[in-house]
């Protein structure tokens, strides 16, 4: 969450990152804390939109369109981006404003493909420790079919 990207559509000095956070569905109470970093350039580019944000459960959607590989199906790396995003934000919220979460491992198993619609990712905490978090992230299509299962581990350190 240290990416300092401000999308061209949200120029600096116009409330840019606060608007970026609002557009991404970040709850209002988290926006002041995340205002310096925003959601990051890749989250904006991928069209990820948050629906729930807690350390225990993080839910977001991502469109298939614009995130496909050459054969017209959702790129496997897009699933990993979703998993990393959800797990890292959940770990950062768990860590609090004076600590940082650093992804140290992510892995994914792809079960089926998607060619259209929205993918929903749901991160569920497996471990929320003082120095380590682990989340399972399940991505499903609009019919509720499992597309991908991922796991992300984050190391928590003091900021600065």
N, C-alpha and C positions, 0 to 999 in steps of 0.2 A: 504494500500500500504506500510505497514511497515514490511512485511514478508521479511526476509533476506535469503531466500532459493536460492541456486545456484544449478541448476540441475546437476547431475553427468556428463551429456554429455557436460556441459560447466564449466570446472574447474575454480576455483578462480585463478586470476592472468593472465588469458588469454583473458581479455576483456569480461569476463563472462556475466555480467548483460547487457552490451551494446549489446552483441550478442543476449542475451535472448530477449531484447526489439526489435531488428531488426527482429528476427525470429517470434515474435508475431505481426509484422506489425505496430509497433508504429512508427509514423512519425519521421523522423530524427531530426526535430527541437525540439521535446519533449524528446529525449533520454538523453541529458546531465542532464536535470532536474530530470528525473526518474531513473538515473543510480544507485543511492545508494540503491534503493528498488527493481528495476526490476519490473516485472509484477506480481510476486507472485507465489508460488509453485502450488496453485490450478489452476491458469490460464494455467500454463505449462502442468499440468497433464490432464486437460480437453481438451487441444488442441485448446483453444480459440485463434483466429487470428483477429486482428483489421483491419478494412477496412477504417473507417472514425473515427476521434477523435476530436470533438469540444465539448464545454459545451452544445450547443444546440442540437447536434445530434451525436450519437455514434453508429457505426455499427460494428458488428463482426460476425464471423462464428464459429461454433463448430461442430465437427463430432458426429454423433449418435454412431458410432462404438466406443467401449471403455467407453461409458457413459450410458450404458443400465442397467435396473434392471433385475431381474430374468426371466421375461417373454419375454425378448428380445426387449423391447421398451425403448425409451429414458427415463431415470429416471426423475421423476418430480423435484427432487432436482437439477438436472443439469440445468433445466430452471431457477431455483432460483439463482444458481451460476452465470449463464449468466446475469440475471437481476442485481444482486448485483455488478458484475464486471463492466458492462456498466454504470450503474448509479453512482457508486462510482468514476470511472475514470473521467466521465463527470463532476461530482461535484468537484473533485480535481483540474481539469484543470480550472474550473470556479473560484475556491478559490484562485489559484495562489500558487507560491512556498513558501510563508511565512505563509500559512494557511493550515489546514488539514480538510479533509472531513470525517465525521464519520457516518456510516450508523446507523439510529435509527429505521427504520421500512421498512419491505419489505413484500409484499404479492403477491400471484400469483393465477390466475385462469387457469386451464388446459382445453383446448377445444378439442384437438384430439391428437392422439399418432403418433410417428414416429419410424420406424424400421430400416431406413438406410439413407445414404446421409448426407448432411450438413444442419444444422439449422442456420438461420440467425436471429440475434437479432438486433433490432433497438430501441435505447433509444432516446426519444424526450423530451426535457425540458418542463415541465408544469410551474415550478416556479424556477427562478434563483435569489435568494435574497442574501442579505449580510450575513445572518446567517443560511439560510435554502434553500435547493434545493429539488425539486421533479421531478422525471422523470417517464414517462410511457415507458415500454419496451415491444415490441411486438416481439414474436418469430414466425418465419414462416418456412415451409419446402421448398424444392427446387421448388415445384409447386406454391409457394406463399400462401399456405393455412395457416391460423393462427393456431398455436399450443398452444400458451400460451400468456396471457396478464398479465403483472406484473407492480407494482408501487413500487418505492423505494424513501425514504426520507432520506436526509443526512443533518446533522448538521455541520456547518462550524465554526471552532475555530481557533484562532491564534496558530501557531506551538510553541512547547516548552512549 
